[in-house]
Amino acid sequence: MTRRRGTLTPYLFLLVPVALLAVFTYVPVLNMFGYSVTSWNGLSPSKEFVGADNYLEIVTRPELFEVLRVSLYYIGASVVQIALALYFATVLSFNVRFRNLFKGIIFFPYLINGVAIAMVFLYFFQPGGTLDSALRVIGLGEASQQWLGDPDIINYSLAGTSIWRYLGLNFVLFLGAIQSIPAQLYEAAELDGANRWNQFRHLILPGIRPIVGLSFVLAISGSLAVFEIPYVMTGGANGSETFVIQTVDMAFKYYKVGLASAMAVVLLLIILLITWIQRRVVPDEKVNLS
């Protein structure tokens, strides 16, 4: 009896989180698939079954996919973000003064609510705001722009905000992976005369390659599904509309919940396809540092 109870204990601990995951993730996704084959305004008690008509409309309206080009700005920002996170994680994994302070500073933005960050940067980029004031102080006042008003600049501003927002996540992932590398390997590398760059190139980077691959997967999927920062800061105006903002507007502004659900399904399939391609092109490799 005691042995059976010990066997069931892990499953009892998993019961609540799995139930919450199912209720708030998997059930809504299943409902989304159901809505995607109906014509429903989100208010009517009845839903008209239309089959694949919503998907056919998406395929025959290429303008719905034009907003995906905005994701390219966020993909570029993700590459910069990963590079910065890898640099800071590598530097702070060594014995650096005040490294715990710097770790906290870098990770802190990730702990802040995304809406709050968007509001802060909304004032940061506004005309005469923090950024313009800082440029005037250092004698670059003429470089001031309509950071959120110029269609040629706005997506750079929003992508830069996302770098600051999510840098801490990749930083922690990389730092944890680097610190999992056995210390004796660093000692052996130093005895062999390896400098910091050689240690990074031949020891650290091969050792954390799976985490780097995971970061790129998360970066691509996140770039395609950007929502909160551009939605709060611009509402998708001036050429900053993303596919997710367009989907939300389709559901709650134009009351086409069925079509919006189909768009969400298409986006999910695109993300899954890109993720699958990434894993095929750059497969996981078993790292052996022993």
Secondary structure, DSSP 8 states (H G I E B T S, - for coil): -HHHHHHHHHHHHHHHHHHHHIIIIIHHHHHHHHHTTEE--SS-S--EE-TTHHHHHHHT-GGGTGGGGGHHHHHHHHHHHHHHHHHHHHHHHS--TTHHHHHHHHHHHHHS-HHHHHHHHHHHHSTTSHHHHHHHHTT-GGG---TTT-TTTHHHHHHHHHHHHHHHHHHHHHHHHHHTS-HHHHHHHHHTT--HHHHIIIIIHHHTHHHHHHHHHHHHHHHHT--HHHHHHTTTTTTT--HHHHHHHHHHTS--HHHHHHHHHHHHHHHHHHHHHHHHHS--------
